[in-house]
Amino acid sequence: MSQRKLALVTGASSGIGLELARLAAADGYDLIVAADTPLVDASSQLRDQGSEIESVEVDLSTFGGGRPAARGGGRTTGGPAVR
């Protein structure tokens, strides 16, 4: 991922989460998009807006479900501040 702004959007496979991801992409953010369902269609739509996308399929209702998303998709600087 680049050194542009980064947003982590959950529930991004459809509905409000996908719309928030679209708005962030339109505002110049690269995205980590997370959902408990496949993100193939959502990711391709967002890439069409020029954003770099890291898709993470996780179940955030479980205790450890957020760890893959919190790692920032391997991005080492400028990632989300999640502890």
PEWOQUI-V894145 format. One record per residue. N is the residue number from 1. RES is the residue in one letter. PHI is phi in radians with two decimals (* if undefined). Layout:
[[N/RES/PHI] [N/RES/PHI]]
//
This chain:
[[1/M/*] [2/S/-1.42] [3/Q/-1.70] [4/R/-1.34] [5/K/-1.04] [6/L/-2.23] [7/A/-2.18] [8/L/-1.83] [9/V/-2.08] [10/T/-1.65] [11/G/1.17] [12/A/-1.46] [13/S/-1.38] [14/S/-2.91] [15/G/1.06] [16/I/-1.08] [17/G/-1.05] [18/L/-1.14] [19/E/-1.13] [20/L/-1.09] [21/A/-1.12] [22/R/-1.06] [23/L/-1.12] [24/A/-1.12] [25/A/-1.09] [26/A/-1.12] [27/D/-1.58] [28/G/1.62] [29/Y/-1.50] [30/D/-1.44] [31/L/-2.29] [32/I/-1.87] [33/V/-1.88] [34/A/-2.25] [35/A/-2.85] [36/D/-1.61] [37/T/-2.20] [38/P/-0.99] [39/L/-1.95] [40/V/-1.03] [41/D/-1.15] [42/A/-1.10] [43/S/-1.07] [44/S/-1.17] [45/Q/-1.08] [46/L/-1.26] [47/R/-1.10] [48/D/-1.08] [49/Q/-1.56] [50/G/1.64] [51/S/-1.58] [52/E/-1.48] [53/I/-2.15] [54/E/-2.02] [55/S/-1.68] [56/V/-2.28] [57/E/-1.59] [58/V/-2.44] [59/D/-1.86] [60/L/-1.29] [61/S/-1.46] [62/T/-1.74] [63/F/-0.99] [64/G/-1.71] [65/G/-1.09] [66/G/-1.48] [67/R/-1.02] [68/P/-1.07] [69/A/-1.24] [70/A/-1.19] [71/R/-1.23] [72/G/1.29] [73/G/1.09] [74/G/1.53] [75/R/-1.27] [76/T/-1.71] [77/T/-2.33] [78/G/1.29] [79/G/-1.34] [80/P/-1.16] [81/A/-1.52] [82/V/-2.08] [83/R/-2.17]]
//
